Amino acid sequence: MALAPGLRDPVHDGQAVFRAVMEALARPGRIQPLAVPVAPPRPLTPELAALALALADADAPVWLDPVLAESEAVVRFLRFHTGAPVVAAPEAAVFALVADPVRCPDFADFAQGEPAYPDRSATLVLAVETLAEEGGLVLEGPGIRGRAPLSAAPLPADFAARMARNRAGFPLGIDLLLAAPGRLAGLPRSTRVTEA
């Protein structure tokens, strides 16, 4: 079975993805373009693949949700192009790739960081089908002027409650990236998320 190619220009494409991630986390709810050409094996989306290729490495273990973990081609693609170990336990991951957000494990199952090292937490990357600066959720906190609307789907049914529990542990907790076709939004642990 042939291995799918990674980023066409690993240095420049990787930098572009990294900048999009930094902008998304610095300005929660503001959608960033994420148009990096990559054609990973399904069911890994191009956006999940681009984020993994730009962020994961040999020192950043990756957890895959069951939909992705069942694909040997996806596991081989990620191991080859990133060098990152693919781990079975969510709490062992630096990055978690979630193709089926509705069935995402509880956020508390992932590394939350430690009081002396809050940066030793996980970043969850959820593949969503729709993402817009309107509707469903209301965001408040650092990087947001006043309040910002955001809608994304699909998400876990208790998403706002999960985010409230996650924020309650600040500075510990996970950070989230929502990746839709060609688009990206960030929800750092400091963001207050409520339903509109």
N, C-alpha and C positions, 0 to 999 in steps of 0.2 A: 504494500500500500504506500503510494507516494505521499510525502510530507508536504502539506500546504505551505507556501511561502509566508514569511512574516511581513513586516513593514517594508515597503519598497525602498525607502531611504531611512534606515534605522536611526541615524543621528538626528536629521532634521524632523522627520515625522515624530520620533520619540519626544523631541523638544516641544513640538507643537502640542502634542497630547498633554505633556507635563504642564505647559503654560495654561491650557484649558482647565486642567484640574485645579491648579492654584487659583485661577480666577473664580472658578465655581465655588471653591471653599471660602474664598475671601469675601464673596458676594452671594451669600446663600439665597437660593431661589432665582437668581439671574441666570438665564439659560445661555450657555456657551456653545458655539459651533464645535462640532467634533466630526470633521470630514476627512478622516485618514483612510486611504485606500488599503484595505487588507481583506482577504477572502479566507477566513478560517473555516475549519470543518464545522458543520452544523452539529449540534444546536448552538454552538458558540456564536454569538452575534459579532459583527465587525467591531462594534463599539466596545463590548467586553474584551475582545481580543486586543484591540488597540490599547486600552487601558492596562491590561495585563502586561503587554509587551513593553510599555513605557515605564511601568512602576515596579513590577516584580523582578526579582533576581535571586541569586543563590542564597542570599541572606534574608529573603522575604518569602516564607512559605505561603502557599496558596491553598485555600479550601474551595472545593467545587460542590455545588448542590447536587443532589442525586441525578437530576436531568443531565448535567454536564459530566459528572463522574462516571456515568454508565458508558460514555463514549471513549473508547480507547484512542480514537483519532484525536479527540480534544486533549486528552491527557498527554499524548505524545507531542502534539503541537506545542503545548505550553511548556513542557519540560525541555524540549529542544530549543525553542526560541528565547526562553527566559532563564533557564538553568535553575528555576525555582523548584523546591521540593513541593509535591502535591501531598497534602496531609489529610488524614481521615477525620481528625478531631477539630471541630470549629475553634476551640480555645487555643489551638497551636498555630493558627493562621495569622499572618500579617494582613493579607488580602483575602477576601471571600468573594467569589464570583457566583452570582445567583441568577440563573436563567428563568426560574419560576418564583417570582417574588411572593406570590400568595402563600406559598408553602415554606417561606424562609424561616429557619429556626428563630427562636426568641433571641433578641439582640444580646441579652445577658449571657447567652451561650458562647459568645465570642470574647476574645481577650479584651479586657476593659482598661488595661494599663495598671500601673502601681502608683501609690501616692508619691514616691520619689521619682518615678519615671512614667508619667501619664502618657507619654508618646509611645509606650509599648502596648498600644491597643490596636485593634483591627480596623481596617477600612473595608466596608461592605460595598460592593458594586452590584447594583440591581438593574437588570435589563427590564425596561418598561417599554410599552408600545406607544404611549402618548405622554407628552410633557409640554406644559404650557404655563405661561405667567398669568394665570387667571384661575378662578374657581376654587374648588375643593378644600385647600389647606391655607391657613394664614401663618406666616412666618414672622418672628420678631427676634431681635438680638443683635449681637455684634455683626457689622457689615451690612445691616439693613436699616435704611432710613424709614423710621416709623414701622409700618407693617407692609408685607409683601405677599401677594397671592401666588399660589402654585397649585397646579393639578398634575397628577401623574397616575398612570394606570397600566397594568394592575399593581396593587400594593396589598400587603396583609390587611385584613379587615380591621384589625386593632392598631393600625399604623400610628395614629396620633397618640394613643396611650403608650405605645412602645417608645415613641420619641420623648414623651414626658418622663417616663422612667429613666431613659437614657440621660436626659438633661439633668435629672435630679442628682446624679452621681458626679457631676462636673467637679473637678477637671478630668475625672475618669470617664470612660464611655467610648463608644464607637463613633466613627464618622461615616457618613453615607454619600455615595455617588449614585445618582439616578441617570442611567444611560439609555436614551431613546435613539431611534435612527437619526444619525447626524447631529444629535443634541446631547447636552450634558448639564446637569444641575447638581450642586453640592449642598449637603445638609450636615455641617459640623455639629459636634456634640453640644456646642454652646447655643444652638438655635432652638427657640421655643416654637413648637408646632402645635397648632390647634385646628379643629375643623371649622370651616366657615359657617 
